[in-house]
Amino acid sequence: MPTKVLSASSQKKSAKIFNLLSVIAIILMPIFPLLLIWIAASIVVYSANIYHPNPLVRRYTKYAGYRFYGFTGASLASMLFSGVLMKIAGDALTLMASIWGLGILIVVPMGIWSLYKADRERWKEMLIEEI
C-alpha cells in the first residue's frame, strides 16, 4: 500500500488549532456571531482531530474540547436560569460580563498553556498508509 508522510509541522498545527480558535472565540465572545460560528466549526475541527493518527494531537484536542464545550454548556445553562441569576448579579449586563469573565478564566489560560506545551513538544514525521 502507498504511504503518506505527515510532517511534524502539520501535526503541531493540528494539535494547536482547536486551542487557538477556542481562546480567540472566548476573548471575542461579546461579538456574538463569532462564538456561534466557532461552536459550529469546532465540531468539524474536533471530529477531524479526535481521529488523528498521532495520539498527541488527539490528546490536545480532547482536553481543549473538554474546556470549551464545558464552558459553553455551562453558559447555556446559566442563560436558562438568567432570571434568577440576574437578581444575584444585579442586571443583565453584569451577568453577561460575569459569564464572559468566567470563560476567560477557564478557557484562555489553559488554552494558552496548551499552545505553549504544543510548541515545546517533540513532533516527529509519521508514515501512514493511504486508503
N, C-alpha and C positions, 0 to 999 in steps of 0.2 A: 504494500500500500504506500502511496505517496505520503510524505511527511511535510509538515509546515513548521517553521520556526516562529515562536512567539518571542519577540525581543524583550529584553529586560525593561526598556523604557515603556513599552506598550503595557506590560503588566503593572508597572508602577502607576501609570496613568489610570488604568482600570481600578486599581486599589484606592486611588485618591479622589476619583470623580464624584462619588456619592457623598463623601465627607465635604468636599469643597462646595458643591452646589447646595447641600443642606445648610451649611454655615451661611452662605450668601442669602438663601431664601429666608432664613430666620432673621438675619440682620435687617433685611429689607421687607420684613413681614407687614409693616404698615402699608406698603404698596400691595394691596390685597390680591389683585390678579396674579402677581408674580408667585406668591405662595401656592395658589391653586394650580397654576401651570406646573410648578415643580412637583407638587403632590402627584399629579397625573404622570409627568415624565419620570419621576423617581421609580414608579412601578416598573417601567421598561428597563431602566438602568439597573435596578435591584434584580430583576428577573434575569437579565443578561449576565450580571456579575456573580450571582449566587451559584451559578453552574460553571464558573470559570475553571479551567483545568488546574490552576495554581491554588492550593488551599490558603495561601496568604491573602490573595485577592478576595476569596470567599469570606475569610475572617474579618478583614477590614470592612467589607460591605455589610456583613451581618451585624456587626456592632454599631455601625453608622445607622443602619435601618432600625435597630432597637431604639436608639436615641431619638431619631427623627419621627418615626411612626408613634413611639410612645408619647412624645410631646404633642404631636398633632392630635392624637386620640384624646389625650387629657385636656387639651384646649377645646376640642369639640364638646367634650363632656361638661366643661366649665361653661361653655356657651349655653348648653341646655338648662343650666341652673343659674343663668345670669340674673334672673330676677332676685333670687336670694343673695347671690354674691355681690350684686350692686349695692345692697343695703350694707354689707360689710365693708366694701371698698369705698363707698361714698357716691360715686357716679359711674356712668358707663365708660368715660374716658380713662378714669383711674383704673377700672377693671381691665380694660384692654391694655393699658400700659403695664399693669402688673403681670398679665399673661405673657406679653411680649418680653418683659424683663426676665420672667422665669424661663422662657425659651432661650434667651441669650445666656442665662446662667447654666442651662443644661446642655444645649446642643453646641454652642460656639466653642467653649474652652476644650471640651473633649474632642470636637471635630478638628480643631487646630492641633491638638496634641496628636491625634491620629495622622494628620497630614505630616507633622514633624517626624513621627515614627516611621511612616512610609518612606519618607525621604532618606532616612538613615538605614533602612532595611537593605540587606544584600540581595538584590534581584539578579537572577540568572536567566539566560535564554532557556527556553523549553522547546523540546521537539514534541509535536503532537501528530497523530495520524489524521489525515483528512478523510472525511466520509464521502 
